[in-house]
């Protein structure tokens, strides 16, 4: 089979640093879920140690991608990068500990990585750096909230008697919103990848951002929720109403 010359130059566009961080948060969630399912009695944790080592490497690579943007210095940017460095150190340490201790070291990594991504994105917009993308118009406030909760690793789904249920550790995510995001290709389900909800229960289905979902969320994370301007603007009638003094 002959390859078209044009195909040789069909190189995927690089993932923006903020989207890369959101995808990385999902990998930390996957890593933690794996530890929770294995449990402290797992006889072999070599794969888990290698996973932690790879996460440390990828976190450092994400830090490099942000610094290469040469953004203006700011306290928020510095705080975000320092927090990511801390996560990289903890992941590296987790690769050299037994499973129970390793799980503690990466416990808050998803939240920290998403929080850093939000700070960096907000800094890009505030400084009008040219690196901040236009907001994805598909993401209203409800969808933004759902994607943010999913990025944090807060959302799982279960099935019972033919019905699907969504559970979130943070803000509420409706099943209708989840299905809408799935239809748009922004999230995906990973069956039996999250720990049970109770002792003796079966693994749950983890909801994760798809690559497209990470890119979409990166366009709005750290910014004002969609519709805030409309919600805070005075109503036309109220804005036009003025006190009229009574004639005597």
PyMOL commands that set and color helices and strands:
alter all, ss='L'
color gray80, all
select helices_A, chain A and resi 5-9+17-38+46-67+75-94+99-105+109-127+141-151+175-183+211-218+228-232+236-240
alter helices_A, ss='H'
color red, helices_A
select strands_A, chain A and resi 155-160+163-168+187-194+204-209
alter strands_A, ss='S'
color yellow, strands_A
deselect
rebuild
show_as cartoon
